[in-house]
Amino acid sequence: MATVVRHVETGERFVVLGAGFAMKDEGSVKRNRRAGVCVCDDQGRIGWFKSEDLVVESVFGQRPDEILA
């Protein structure tokens, strides 16, 4: 089972692969290090999002409110 999240603006669903730091490469200098969530879509394409742009739908097949009840 996996953690499934939904993108707040688009409603698109993703599987969480992990969290860490994303960096923007500007030539030979890496800048703009920021925390992010690494996800994949239904085609296996990997992307990064800010955590505030995502909402958890399920963890191991259960909704967060079921787990925390």
N, C-alpha and C positions, 0 to 999 in steps of 0.2 A: 504494500500500500504506500501511498505517497501523500504529500501535502499539496492540495489543490488550491490555487488562488485565482481571484478574478480581478482583472484590471478595471479600476473604478470608472474610467471614462468610456472605454469601448465595450466592456462586458465580456471581453475575450478571456478564456480560461487557460491557465498554465499549470504545469507541474514544477514545484520548487526543486531546484538542484542543490542550492546552497546559498550562502550569503557571504559577503566579503567586501572588498574594495575594488571599484571600477576606476580605471584611469584613462584619461584622454591623452593621446600621444600627439604632441605638437612639434613635429620635426624631431630633433634629437633630444627634446626635453619632454618628460612626462609630467603633466600638470593636472590639476583638478581631481585629485584623489578624493573619492567620496564613497560612503557605504552604499551598498546596493544588494539587490536580491537577484540571483541568477536563476532563470527559468527556461523551460522549453515548451514549445507549442505542440499541437497534435501531429505535426510533421517532423518533430525532433529538432527544430531550429532553436538555437540558443540565443537568449537575449538578457539584458539587464534592465531592471526597473528600480526606481526609488521605492523604499518600503511604504511610504505614505500613499503611493499610487495603487497599492494592492490591498485586497481584503481576503482573508483566509476563508475558504468555503468548507474545507474538510481536512482532517488529519487522520490518517489511517481509517478512512471511511466514515468518520464521525464528525458532526458539526462541532465547532468550538464550544457552543453552549451545552452540548451533551457531555463533553469531556469535563467541563468546569462545574457542572451541576452537582 
